[in-house]
């Protein structure tokens, strides 16, 4: 049978360059899924450990401020805990990351 029209837009057989491109993209996406799953697990462990540590420290009468400053995960707030001069660089990095992310959706 024929492939769905959007699965093979140029109508090439899977033994051609288009088939090889599809295989590379499939492997790339699978690597992304594995990397995401590992990172998600690691971040969950980090967050649970941080929360448990914070609760223990708060129960031992430490101040909220000292506990918050010692945490491994902190929000980034320009002008508070990030120099405002870094804002253009951080914005540029976020825009580049967003572009790559959205390009991945376009390939999918």
Backbone as CSV, one residue per row, in Angstrom:
resi,resn,N_x,N_y,N_z,CA_x,CA_y,CA_z,C_x,C_y,C_z
1,UNK,0.810,-1.185,0.000,0.000,0.000,0.000,0.855,1.250,0.000
2,UNK,0.201,2.344,-0.172,0.891,3.630,-0.166,0.948,4.194,1.240
3,UNK,2.012,4.965,1.484,2.112,5.659,2.771,1.080,6.772,2.807
4,UNK,0.745,7.206,4.006,-0.139,8.364,4.140,0.527,9.558,3.471
5,UNK,-0.240,10.462,2.883,0.342,11.579,2.133,1.338,12.411,2.938
6,UNK,1.072,12.628,4.243,1.982,13.463,5.018,3.194,12.693,5.527
7,UNK,3.144,11.352,5.484,4.267,10.557,5.971,5.429,10.541,4.980
8,UNK,5.158,10.759,3.712,6.184,10.702,2.681,5.839,11.739,1.613
9,UNK,6.018,13.027,1.931,5.497,14.082,1.062,6.060,14.084,-0.354
10,UNK,7.262,13.549,-0.541,7.847,13.572,-1.882,7.566,12.292,-2.655
11,UNK,6.941,11.321,-2.001,6.583,10.082,-2.677,7.767,9.152,-2.923
12,UNK,8.873,9.352,-2.186,10.044,8.502,-2.371,9.845,7.193,-1.633
13,UNK,10.493,6.146,-2.119,10.412,4.861,-1.416,11.305,4.932,-0.181
14,UNK,11.065,4.033,0.754,11.836,4.042,1.997,13.293,3.649,1.797
15,UNK,13.654,3.187,0.603,15.048,2.843,0.336,15.830,4.041,-0.178
16,UNK,15.188,5.161,-0.273,15.847,6.351,-0.815,16.283,7.265,0.322
17,UNK,16.769,8.414,-0.047,17.229,9.404,0.913,16.128,9.771,1.903
18,UNK,14.896,9.918,1.415,13.801,10.285,2.318,13.609,9.231,3.407
19,UNK,13.717,7.952,3.063,13.595,6.880,4.047,14.701,6.945,5.089
20,UNK,15.919,7.264,4.635,17.043,7.387,5.563,16.840,8.583,6.502
21,UNK,16.343,9.690,5.963,16.069,10.866,6.785,15.031,10.516,7.846
22,UNK,13.990,9.801,7.447,12.957,9.401,8.413,13.538,8.532,9.517
23,UNK,14.442,7.624,9.156,15.062,6.761,10.156,15.902,7.575,11.138
24,UNK,16.677,8.530,10.640,17.500,9.374,11.506,16.616,10.192,12.437
25,UNK,15.541,10.757,11.912,14.624,11.551,12.739,13.971,10.668,13.794
26,UNK,13.585,9.442,13.441,12.983,8.527,14.413,13.953,8.212,15.552
27,UNK,15.216,7.954,15.218,16.224,7.671,16.246,16.438,8.905,17.119
28,UNK,16.508,10.083,16.490,16.696,11.334,17.234,15.548,11.541,18.233
29,UNK,14.311,11.325,17.791,13.164,11.489,18.669,13.186,10.471,19.808
30,UNK,13.583,9.238,19.508,13.647,8.217,20.551,14.710,8.584,21.586
31,UNK,15.847,9.098,21.139,16.870,9.560,22.080,16.319,10.693,22.947
32,UNK,15.527,11.574,22.366,14.915,12.658,23.115,13.965,12.138,24.176
33,UNK,13.193,11.117,23.843,12.256,10.523,24.804,13.020,9.893,25.970
34,UNK,14.090,9.174,25.663,14.889,8.529,26.714,15.547,9.597,27.592
35,UNK,16.136,10.621,26.975,16.781,11.690,27.740,15.766,12.396,28.631
36,UNK,14.582,12.655,28.107,13.533,13.304,28.900,13.142,12.439,30.090
37,UNK,12.949,11.154,29.864,12.532,10.263,30.946,13.590,10.219,32.051
38,UNK,14.859,10.131,31.667,15.933,10.106,32.665,16.021,11.432,33.417
39,UNK,15.932,12.533,32.695,16.009,13.847,33.329,14.812,14.076,34.248
40,UNK,13.634,13.647,33.822,12.444,13.823,34.646,12.578,13.045,35.953
41,UNK,13.069,11.828,35.866,13.271,11.024,37.075,14.287,11.694,37.996
42,UNK,15.413,12.152,37.436,16.449,12.788,38.242,15.922,14.066,38.905
43,UNK,15.158,14.847,38.179,14.616,16.077,38.753,13.583,15.793,39.835
44,UNK,12.802,14.746,39.679,11.843,14.380,40.721,12.572,13.987,42.002
45,UNK,13.653,13.215,41.866,14.448,12.832,43.034,15.013,14.088,43.692
46,UNK,15.543,15.009,42.891,16.104,16.252,43.415,15.044,17.076,44.148
47,UNK,13.872,17.210,43.562,12.809,17.995,44.186,12.297,17.361,45.474
48,UNK,12.100,16.059,45.474,11.622,15.379,46.678,12.674,15.480,47.778
49,UNK,13.938,15.274,47.436,15.012,15.393,48.422,15.073,16.819,48.964
50,UNK,14.975,17.807,48.080,15.014,19.201,48.522,13.852,19.553,49.424
51,UNK,12.672,19.077,49.075,11.495,19.360,49.897,11.617,18.700,51.269
52,UNK,12.061,17.450,51.291,12.213,16.743,52.571,13.268,17.431,53.434
53,UNK,14.377,17.823,52.827,15.435,18.525,53.567,14.917,19.848,54.116
54,UNK,14.160,20.575,53.303,13.615,21.865,53.744,12.669,21.681,54.920
55,UNK,11.817,20.666,54.873,10.876,20.422,55.968,11.639,20.089,57.245
56,UNK,12.639,19.232,57.145,13.430,18.864,58.319,14.110,20.101,58.909
57,UNK,14.687,20.950,58.043,15.369,22.159,58.526,14.375,23.146,59.141
58,UNK,13.199,23.278,58.542,12.192,24.181,59.110,11.704,23.685,60.469
59,UNK,11.552,22.375,60.599,11.112,21.804,61.875,12.171,21.949,62.965
60,UNK,13.434,22.133,62.534,14.498,22.337,63.523,14.703,23.823,63.806
61,UNK,13.688,24.628,63.486,13.630,26.060,63.810,14.575,26.948,63.020
62,UNK,14.992,26.521,61.846,15.765,27.418,60.982,14.815,28.414,60.340
63,UNK,15.349,29.554,59.935,14.489,30.559,59.304,14.139,30.129,57.885
64,UNK,13.000,30.601,57.434,12.550,30.287,56.074,13.577,30.806,55.063
65,UNK,14.121,31.992,55.301,15.085,32.595,54.375,16.345,31.729,54.253
66,UNK,16.880,31.246,55.364,18.102,30.430,55.302,17.844,29.100,54.600
67,UNK,16.664,28.541,54.825,16.314,27.283,54.164,16.151,27.505,52.664
68,UNK,15.488,28.601,52.281,15.262,28.888,50.863,16.574,29.149,50.140
69,UNK,17.491,29.853,50.777,18.775,30.167,50.130,19.656,28.942,49.975
70,UNK,19.444,27.922,50.788,20.258,26.715,50.718,19.724,25.696,49.715
71,UNK,18.541,25.924,49.163,17.925,24.962,48.253,18.690,24.800,46.950
72,UNK,18.608,23.608,46.370,19.289,23.338,45.106,18.542,23.940,43.924
73,UNK,17.223,24.068,44.046,16.407,24.621,42.976,15.851,25.957,43.454
74,UNK,16.174,27.009,42.719,15.696,28.332,43.080,15.153,29.021,41.844
75,UNK,14.100,29.804,41.992,13.606,30.571,40.834,14.605,31.665,40.468
76,UNK,14.623,32.037,39.210,15.499,33.111,38.738,14.644,34.353,38.581
77,UNK,14.973,35.383,39.356,14.232,36.637,39.321,15.225,37.764,39.046
78,UNK,15.193,38.317,37.820,16.132,39.402,37.513,15.997,40.548,38.513
79,UNK,17.140,41.012,38.996,17.146,42.093,39.967,17.079,41.622,41.400
80,UNK,16.694,40.346,41.609,16.629,39.810,42.965,17.787,38.837,43.188
81,UNK,17.821,37.769,42.401,18.927,36.818,42.536,19.668,36.597,41.218
82,UNK,19.445,37.489,40.263,20.184,37.477,38.998,20.424,38.926,38.598
83,UNK,21.653,39.212,38.205,21.980,40.579,37.804,21.160,40.970,36.577
84,UNK,20.534,42.142,36.598,19.745,42.582,35.439,20.569,42.643,34.152
85,UNK,21.876,42.823,34.277,22.728,42.874,33.079,22.766,41.534,32.346
86,UNK,22.394,40.453,33.011,22.365,39.126,32.377,21.070,38.865,31.619
87,UNK,20.080,39.720,31.800,18.770,39.487,31.194,18.820,39.328,29.671
88,UNK,19.561,40.168,28.917,19.615,39.955,27.460,20.192,38.592,27.072
89,UNK,21.232,38.146,27.772,21.831,36.845,27.461,20.871,35.703,27.772
90,UNK,20.212,35.786,28.910,19.261,34.739,29.296,18.084,34.716,28.328
91,UNK,17.606,35.887,27.933,16.498,35.969,26.975,16.902,35.361,25.640
92,UNK,18.109,35.690,25.156,18.594,35.131,23.886,18.690,33.608,23.971
93,UNK,19.217,33.083,25.084,19.336,31.636,25.250,17.961,30.970,25.258
94,UNK,16.999,31.591,25.931,15.641,31.040,25.954,15.003,31.043,24.568
95,UNK,15.231,32.111,23.802,14.657,32.182,22.452,15.269,31.127,21.532
96,UNK,16.581,30.908,21.634,17.230,29.872,20.815,16.692,28.498,21.208
97,UNK,16.579,28.254,22.518,16.035,26.969,22.983,14.605,26.763,22.499
98,UNK,13.810,27.812,22.570,12.426,27.742,22.109,12.355,27.437,20.615
99,UNK,13.230,28.067,19.831,13.241,27.838,18.384,13.570,26.375,18.073
100,UNK,14.585,25.810,18.740,14.927,24.404,18.521,13.782,23.494,18.954
101,UNK,13.171,23.810,20.073,12.055,23.006,20.568,10.908,22.991,19.561
102,UNK,10.537,24.163,19.087,9.423,24.257,18.134,9.782,23.618,16.785
103,UNK,11.044,23.700,16.389,11.488,23.045,15.162,11.307,21.523,15.290
104,UNK,11.539,20.999,16.488,11.304,19.576,16.718,9.845,19.210,16.512
105,UNK,8.929,20.083,16.944,7.511,19.841,16.691,7.228,19.853,15.186
106,UNK,7.884,20.769,14.479,7.657,20.853,13.022,8.121,19.571,12.336
107,UNK,9.230,19.006,12.788,9.717,17.759,12.193,8.792,16.585,12.508
108,UNK,8.218,16.608,13.697,7.356,15.495,14.104,6.110,15.514,13.249
